[in-house]
Amino acid sequence: MNRFEGGSGKEARLRYLDGDFQILTPGSHVICAMTGRPIMVDELKYWSVDRQEAYVDAAASLEAEKRAGNLPNQRR
């Protein structure tokens, strides 16, 4: 099966890896953990391996890191 084949209109379930992801359940999109917006699987660029979350853009990813306290010189 092609990576993006099948599951049209359904939410995909992914396992986020370093530099890649594995499709557990085919679908057309995932949901951004910060904004709740859908992200097409073939456009997914930002995620957290540790938290197993997807992000719609770099700003959402940065906000997630801030909330997790994972930035240098950040007070918790």
N, CA and C atoms as an extended XYZ file, in Angstrom:
228
Properties=species:S:1:pos:R:3:atomname:S:1:resname:S:1:resid:I:1 pbc="F F F"
N         0.849       -1.188        0.000 N   MET     1
C         0.000        0.000        0.000 CA  MET     1
C         0.885        1.238        0.000 C   MET     1
N         0.512        2.198       -0.785 N   ASN     2
C         1.204        3.481       -0.807 CA  ASN     2
C         1.032        4.152        0.548 C   ASN     2
N         2.005        4.918        0.967 N   ARG     3
C         1.995        5.573        2.277 CA  ARG     3
C         0.718        6.387        2.516 C   ARG     3
N         0.206        7.061        1.504 N   PHE     4
C        -0.927        7.959        1.675 CA  PHE     4
C        -2.221        7.408        1.070 C   PHE     4
N        -2.204        6.143        0.730 N   GLU     5
C        -3.344        5.520        0.097 CA  GLU     5
C        -4.413        5.147        1.122 C   GLU     5
N        -5.657        5.231        0.733 N   GLY     6
C        -6.743        4.742        1.569 CA  GLY     6
C        -7.105        5.686        2.693 C   GLY     6
N        -8.236        5.418        3.328 N   GLY     7
C        -8.656        6.183        4.483 CA  GLY     7
C        -9.073        7.602        4.178 C   GLY     7
N        -9.485        7.862        2.967 N   SER     8
C        -9.849        9.221        2.578 CA  SER     8
C       -10.908        9.798        3.501 C   SER     8
N       -10.619       10.955        4.061 N   GLY     9
C       -11.543       11.623        4.955 CA  GLY     9
C       -11.469       11.167        6.399 C   GLY     9
N       -10.770       10.077        6.673 N   LYS    10
C       -10.648        9.562        8.031 CA  LYS    10
C        -9.377       10.096        8.695 C   LYS    10
N        -9.395       10.136       10.018 N   GLU    11
C        -8.194       10.509       10.764 CA  GLU    11
C        -7.247        9.314       10.808 C   GLU    11
N        -5.995        9.555       10.481 N   ALA    12
C        -4.974        8.519       10.535 CA  ALA    12
C        -4.432        8.392       11.960 C   ALA    12
N        -3.920        7.230       12.278 N   ARG    13
C        -3.162        7.032       13.522 CA  ARG    13
C        -1.725        6.765       13.118 C   ARG    13
N        -0.805        7.553       13.688 N   LEU    14
C         0.604        7.448       13.327 CA  LEU    14
C         1.459        7.191       14.550 C   LEU    14
N         2.608        6.579       14.330 N   ARG    15
C         3.659        6.498       15.344 CA  ARG    15
C         4.756        7.432       14.846 C   ARG    15
N         5.061        8.443       15.650 N   TYR    16
C         6.030        9.463       15.254 CA  TYR    16
C         7.427        9.007       15.639 C   TYR    16
N         8.311        8.983       14.667 N   LEU    17
C         9.692        8.537       14.837 CA  LEU    17
C        10.626        9.705       14.562 C   LEU    17
N        11.909        9.511       14.797 N   ASP    18
C        12.903       10.541       14.481 CA  ASP    18
C        13.006       10.686       12.967 C   ASP    18
N        12.517       11.810       12.441 N   GLY    19
C        12.634       12.107       11.014 CA  GLY    19
C        11.641       11.391       10.115 C   GLY    19
N        10.735       10.620       10.675 N   ASP    20
C         9.749        9.903        9.876 CA  ASP    20
C         8.590        9.504       10.778 C   ASP    20
N         7.579        8.906       10.197 N   PHE    21
C         6.473        8.375       10.981 CA  PHE    21
C         5.990        7.094       10.337 C   PHE    21
N         5.336        6.270       11.139 N   GLN    22
C         4.797        5.006       10.686 CA  GLN    22
C         3.277        5.090       10.746 C   GLN    22
N         2.618        4.685        9.690 N   ILE    23
C         1.161        4.701        9.657 CA  ILE    23
C         0.640        3.441       10.328 C   ILE    23
N        -0.105        3.627       11.418 N   LEU    24
C        -0.715        2.513       12.132 CA  LEU    24
C        -2.115        2.236       11.603 C   LEU    24
N        -2.871        3.304       11.340 N   THR    25
C        -4.205        3.217       10.749 CA  THR    25
C        -4.275        4.240        9.628 C   THR    25
N        -4.486        3.806        8.395 N   PRO    26
C        -4.527        4.751        7.271 CA  PRO    26
C        -5.628        5.795        7.440 C   PRO    26
N        -5.345        6.963        6.932 N   GLY    27
C        -6.299        8.059        6.940 CA  GLY    27
C        -5.723        9.220        6.170 C   GLY    27
N        -6.522       10.236        5.969 N   SER    28
C        -6.077       11.372        5.169 CA  SER    28
C        -5.399       12.453        6.004 C   SER    28
N        -5.668       12.463        7.328 N   HIS    29
C        -5.170       13.568        8.141 CA  HIS    29
C        -4.961       13.133        9.596 C   HIS    29
N        -4.246       13.989       10.327 N   VAL    30
C        -4.112       13.890       11.779 CA  VAL    30
C        -4.547       15.240       12.339 C   VAL    30
N        -4.693       15.321       13.657 N   ILE    31
C        -5.147       16.548       14.296 CA  ILE    31
C        -3.994       17.190       15.055 C   ILE    31
N        -3.813       18.487       14.880 N   CYS    32
C        -2.774       19.230       15.588 CA  CYS    32
C        -3.088       19.231       17.087 C   CYS    32
N        -2.110       18.849       17.895 N   ALA    33
C        -2.288       18.778       19.351 CA  ALA    33
C        -2.474       20.151       19.981 C   ALA    33
N        -2.001       21.203       19.326 N   MET    34
C        -2.094       22.550       19.898 CA  MET    34
C        -3.304       23.329       19.396 C   MET    34
N        -3.641       23.193       18.136 N   THR    35
C        -4.702       24.023       17.544 CA  THR    35
C        -5.999       23.267       17.282 C   THR    35
N        -5.920       21.936       17.209 N   GLY    36
C        -7.095       21.145       16.866 CA  GLY    36
C        -7.393       21.128       15.379 C   GLY    36
N        -6.536       21.776       14.590 N   ARG    37
C        -6.747       21.827       13.139 CA  ARG    37
C        -6.277       20.528       12.486 C   ARG    37
N        -6.963       20.097       11.418 N   PRO    38
C        -6.510       18.906       10.696 CA  PRO    38
C        -5.243       19.206        9.890 C   PRO    38
N        -4.392       18.207        9.777 N   ILE    39
C        -3.160       18.292        8.993 CA  ILE    39
C        -3.176       17.111        8.033 C   ILE    39
N        -3.117       17.382        6.739 N   MET    40
C        -3.064       16.297        5.767 CA  MET    40
C        -1.780       15.505        5.999 C   MET    40
N        -1.872       14.192        5.986 N   VAL    41
C        -0.717       13.337        6.271 CA  VAL    41
C         0.429       13.645        5.318 C   VAL    41
N         0.132       13.893        4.059 N   ASP    42
C         1.203       14.161        3.096 CA  ASP    42
C         1.816       15.551        3.260 C   ASP    42
N         1.261       16.382        4.154 N   GLU    43
C         1.819       17.709        4.431 CA  GLU    43
C         2.408       17.805        5.837 C   GLU    43
N         2.381       16.724        6.598 N   LEU    44
C         2.852       16.717        7.980 CA  LEU    44
C         4.370       16.902        8.037 C   LEU    44
N         4.814       17.934        8.775 N   LYS    45
C         6.239       18.245        8.894 CA  LYS    45
C         6.708       18.376       10.337 C   LYS    45
N         5.793       18.596       11.272 N   TYR    46
C         6.165       18.875       12.658 CA  TYR    46
C         5.471       17.911       13.602 C   TYR    46
N         6.262       17.270       14.482 N   TRP    47
C         5.707       16.383       15.491 CA  TRP    47
C         6.704       16.198       16.617 C   TRP    47
N         6.223       15.636       17.711 N   SER    48
C         7.071       15.314       18.853 CA  SER    48
C         7.126       13.802       19.009 C   SER    48
N         8.332       13.260       18.983 N   VAL    49
C         8.520       11.835       19.213 CA  VAL    49
C         8.192       11.514       20.671 C   VAL    49
N         8.666       12.347       21.589 N   ASP    50
C         8.450       12.100       23.017 CA  ASP    50
C         6.973       12.128       23.397 C   ASP    50
N         6.239       13.097       22.887 N   ARG    51
C         4.826       13.247       23.248 CA  ARG    51
C         3.877       12.570       22.260 C   ARG    51
N         4.421       12.084       21.125 N   GLN    52
C         3.619       11.443       20.084 CA  GLN    52
C         2.454       12.335       19.672 C   GLN    52
N         2.799       13.594       19.319 N   GLU    53
C         1.821       14.598       18.900 CA  GLU    53
C         2.240       15.222       17.585 C   GLU    53
N         1.263       15.603       16.799 N   ALA    54
C         1.500       16.315       15.538 CA  ALA    54
C         1.185       17.793       15.728 C   ALA    54
N         1.852       18.639       14.925 N   TYR    55
C         1.639       20.086       14.989 CA  TYR    55
C         1.468       20.627       13.574 C   TYR    55
N         0.582       21.584       13.437 N   VAL    56
C         0.243       22.135       12.136 CA  VAL    56
C         1.376       22.969       11.543 C   VAL    56
N         2.182       23.608       12.391 N   ASP    57
C         3.278       24.447       11.892 CA  ASP    57
C         4.340       24.608       12.982 C   ASP    57
N         5.398       25.335       12.629 N   ALA    58
C         6.514       25.525       13.567 CA  ALA    58
C         6.083       26.286       14.815 C   ALA    58
N         5.177       27.248       14.669 N   ALA    59
C         4.711       28.022       15.821 CA  ALA    59
C         3.985       27.122       16.825 C   ALA    59
N         3.173       26.211       16.342 N   ALA    60
C         2.464       25.281       17.227 CA  ALA    60
C         3.450       24.336       17.904 C   ALA    60
N         4.460       23.893       17.168 N   SER    61
C         5.492       23.030       17.735 CA  SER    61
C         6.270       23.751       18.834 C   SER    61
N         6.633       25.000       18.581 N   LEU    62
C         7.356       25.802       19.569 CA  LEU    62
C         6.504       26.010       20.821 C   LEU    62
N         5.234       26.298       20.651 N   GLU    63
C         4.345       26.479       21.801 CA  GLU    63
C         4.247       25.200       22.629 C   GLU    63
N         4.202       24.055       21.971 N   ALA    64
C         4.166       22.775       22.684 CA  ALA    64
C         5.442       22.569       23.485 C   ALA    64
N         6.583       22.930       22.906 N   GLU    65
C         7.853       22.816       23.624 CA  GLU    65
C         7.884       23.739       24.830 C   GLU    65
N         7.375       24.954       24.663 N   LYS    66
C         7.309       25.894       25.784 CA  LYS    66
C         6.453       25.330       26.911 C   LYS    66
N         5.284       24.820       26.563 N   ARG    67
C         4.376       24.263       27.576 CA  ARG    67
C         4.989       23.067       28.288 C   ARG    67
N         5.800       22.308       27.568 N   ALA    68
C         6.446       21.135       28.166 CA  ALA    68
C         7.686       21.513       28.959 C   ALA    68
N         8.117       22.788       28.863 N   GLY    69
C         9.306       23.237       29.583 CA  GLY    69
C        10.598       22.703       29.005 C   GLY    69
N        10.614       22.482       27.695 N   ASN    70
C        11.777       21.877       27.045 CA  ASN    70
C        12.700       22.857       26.332 C   ASN    70
N        12.586       24.134       26.617 N   LEU    71
C        13.455       25.109       25.961 CA  LEU    71
C        14.562       25.553       26.909 C   LEU    71
N        15.772       25.765       26.403 N   PRO    72
C        16.871       26.237       27.249 CA  PRO    72
C        16.527       27.575       27.899 C   PRO    72
N        17.023       27.800       29.094 N   ASN    73
C        16.822       29.046       29.828 CA  ASN    73
C        15.363       29.344       30.135 C   ASN    73
N        14.558       28.308       30.184 N   GLN    74
C        13.131       28.497       30.485 CA  GLN    74
C        12.875       28.043       31.910 C   GLN    74
N        12.225       28.894       32.665 N   ARG    75
C        11.877       28.550       34.041 CA  ARG    75
C        10.615       27.693       34.050 C   ARG    75
N        10.588       26.763       34.969 N   ARG    76
C         9.412       25.887       35.083 CA  ARG    76
C         8.546       26.325       36.223 C   ARG    76
